[in-house]
Amino acid sequence: MEGFESQPDGAMLGQLILDFDTVGLAYERCIAFYKDFHAHDRPMFVLPRFGTRMSIEIESSGKSFMIDENDVFFLPAGLRHNDRSESRIYDTLALYPTPNYFESLCRQLKVEYGDQISLSERQEPMSFKRSLFQTECIDNVVHRFVSKSPPGHFVLQLYFAAFFDDLIANAHGAASTTIHDADKDLAMTIKRKIESNLFRRLTNKDLVDYFGKSQPTITKIFRSAYGVSPMQYIRSRRLQEASKLVRDPKLSIDDIAALVGYSDAAAFSHAFKNEFGVAPRSNGRA
């Protein structure tokens, strides 16, 4: 899989690159990310996560595209571009189907959605709005990386096929949704509020006061979109970040607990073990 011969500028916090026969994957988490002009030998779907904003500049045209966690950015194979984080933290997953596999998927979807499905032949980049289902797909892939169980070939292929089918269905208005657009927008706004205050004290009352909705309404809308309540989401996200920090031997468990918003190290250790099945001290220094 070409395009990873050189490392990006910035402080790399985590990186996973998988190269399989049908779909490749690159997950990178970095502070102040920048990668100079380069090209990949496969088409690419770029998916920023958790408040990441990034720009992609195309060398041949000079066009620059700004994308964030609400977008899916498609880049054809061989198109030289650079990548730059516009937010301090760069947390992004990219999926790289092989040309033959990608073309076969596009042919299959033409049967269902019509001849307008021609991404495999497209020579210009294209941006899509991301659905909640697509976000869940990539979050599941990244969660496997965080838990040190990266997806195998077959699992990654299944995720990509489901992701791509939903992407095309949404692009042609064929996808069904379980919540109204207004509720979906509110759920996403609540999520952004949480992510921007992830390690600060944030209560249900804070959300009620900020959004002017009742707690049952906020919980119902958020749960419909993400499958958990806002407080459960905060807990899970903090522990995801903690699972990365425990790999740093310079940080004590007390340090990590404080960094991810826990005032009590014992409560943090208990929550961590419930989430991941192991105590944090088995991965980091007590």
Backbone hydrogen bonds, N-H to C=O, Kabsch-Sander energy under -0.5 kcal/mol:
donor,donor_aa,acceptor,acceptor_aa,energy
9,D,34,Y,-3.3
11,A,31,I,-1.9
12,M,10,G,-0.9
13,L,29,R,-3.3
14,G,29,R,-1.7
16,L,27,Y,-2.5
18,L,25,L,-2.7
20,F,18,L,-0.5
20,F,23,V,-0.6
24,G,96,Y,-2.4
25,L,18,L,-2.6
26,A,94,A,-2.3
27,Y,16,L,-3.0
28,E,92,T,-2.3
29,R,14,G,-2.8
30,C,90,Y,-2.6
31,I,11,A,-2.1
32,A,30,C,-0.5
32,A,88,R,-2.4
34,Y,9,D,-1.7
35,K,83,D,-2.7
38,H,81,H,-2.1
44,M,75,L,-2.6
45,F,95,L,-2.2
46,V,44,M,-0.5
46,V,73,F,-3.0
47,L,93,L,-2.8
49,R,91,D,-2.6
52,T,49,R,-1.6
54,M,67,I,-2.6
55,S,84,R,-2.9
56,I,65,F,-2.4
57,E,82,N,-1.4
58,I,63,K,-3.0
59,E,57,E,-0.5
59,E,80,R,-1.9
62,G,58,I,-2.4
65,F,56,I,-2.6
67,I,54,M,-2.7
67,I,65,F,-0.5
71,D,68,D,-2.1
72,V,128,F,-2.4
73,F,46,V,-2.2
74,F,72,V,-0.6
74,F,126,M,-3.6
75,L,44,M,-2.8
78,G,40,H,-3.2
79,L,76,P,-1.2
80,R,78,G,-0.7
81,H,38,H,-2.4
82,N,57,E,-1.8
83,D,35,K,-2.0
84,R,55,S,-2.2
85,S,33,F,-2.6
86,E,53,R,-3.2
87,S,53,R,-1.2
90,Y,30,C,-3.4
90,Y,88,R,-0.5
91,D,89,I,-0.6
92,T,28,E,-2.4
93,L,47,L,-2.2
94,A,26,A,-2.5
95,L,45,F,-2.2
96,Y,24,G,-2.7
98,T,22,T,-2.9
102,F,98,T,-3.0
103,E,99,P,-2.5
104,S,100,N,-2.0
105,L,101,Y,-2.1
106,C,102,F,-2.4
107,R,103,E,-2.2
108,Q,104,S,-2.0
109,L,105,L,-2.2
110,K,106,C,-1.5
111,V,107,R,-1.0
111,V,108,Q,-0.5
112,E,108,Q,-0.8
113,Y,109,L,-3.3
114,G,110,K,-2.0
117,I,114,G,-1.4
118,S,116,Q,-1.2
121,E,118,S,-1.5
122,R,118,S,-0.7
122,R,119,L,-0.9
126,M,74,F,-2.0
128,F,72,V,-3.0
130,R,70,N,-3.4
135,T,131,S,-1.9
136,E,132,L,-2.3
137,C,133,F,-2.1
138,I,134,Q,-2.1
139,D,135,T,-2.4
140,N,136,E,-2.1
141,V,137,C,-1.7
142,V,138,I,-2.5
143,H,139,D,-2.5
144,R,140,N,-1.5
145,F,141,V,-1.2
146,V,142,V,-2.6
147,S,143,H,-2.3
148,K,145,F,-1.8
149,S,144,R,-3.4
156,L,152,G,-2.7
157,Q,153,H,-2.2
158,L,154,F,-2.1
159,Y,155,V,-2.4
160,F,156,L,-2.6
161,A,157,Q,-2.5
162,A,158,L,-2.2
163,F,159,Y,-2.7
164,F,160,F,-3.1
165,D,161,A,-2.2
166,D,162,A,-2.0
167,L,163,F,-2.2
168,I,164,F,-2.4
169,A,165,D,-2.3
170,N,166,D,-2.5
171,A,167,L,-1.9
172,H,168,I,-1.2
173,G,170,N,-1.5
174,A,169,A,-3.4
175,A,169,A,-0.8
184,K,180,H,-2.6
185,D,181,D,-2.6
186,L,182,A,-2.1
187,A,183,D,-2.7
188,M,184,K,-2.2
189,T,185,D,-2.1
190,I,186,L,-2.7
191,K,187,A,-2.1
192,R,188,M,-2.2
193,K,189,T,-2.3
194,I,190,I,-2.4
195,E,191,K,-2.8
196,S,192,R,-2.2
197,N,193,K,-0.6
197,N,194,I,-1.1
198,L,195,E,-1.0
200,R,197,N,-1.6
207,L,203,T,-1.7
208,V,204,N,-2.5
209,D,205,K,-2.9
210,Y,206,D,-2.2
211,F,207,L,-2.6
212,G,208,V,-1.8
213,K,208,V,-0.6
218,I,214,S,-2.5
219,T,215,Q,-2.8
220,K,216,P,-2.5
221,I,217,T,-2.5
222,F,218,I,-2.5
223,R,219,T,-2.7
224,S,220,K,-2.1
225,A,221,I,-1.4
226,Y,222,F,-2.8
227,G,223,R,-2.4
233,Y,229,S,-2.3
234,I,230,P,-2.4
235,R,231,M,-2.2
236,S,232,Q,-2.4
237,R,233,Y,-2.7
238,R,234,I,-2.5
239,L,235,R,-1.9
240,Q,236,S,-1.9
241,E,237,R,-2.2
242,A,238,R,-2.2
243,S,239,L,-2.1
244,K,240,Q,-0.7
244,K,241,E,-0.8
245,L,241,E,-1.6
246,V,242,A,-2.2
247,R,244,K,-1.0
248,D,245,L,-2.0
251,L,248,D,-1.7
253,I,285,R,-0.6
256,I,252,S,-2.5
257,A,253,I,-2.7
258,A,254,D,-2.1
259,L,255,D,-2.4
260,V,256,I,-1.9
261,G,258,A,-1.2
262,Y,257,A,-3.2
268,F,264,D,-1.9
269,S,265,A,-2.7
270,H,266,A,-2.2
271,A,267,A,-2.4
272,F,268,F,-2.8
273,K,269,S,-2.2
274,N,270,H,-2.0
275,E,271,A,-1.8
276,F,272,F,-2.7
277,G,273,K,-2.3
282,S,279,A,-1.8
283,N,280,P,-1.8
284,G,280,P,-2.2
285,R,251,L,-0.8
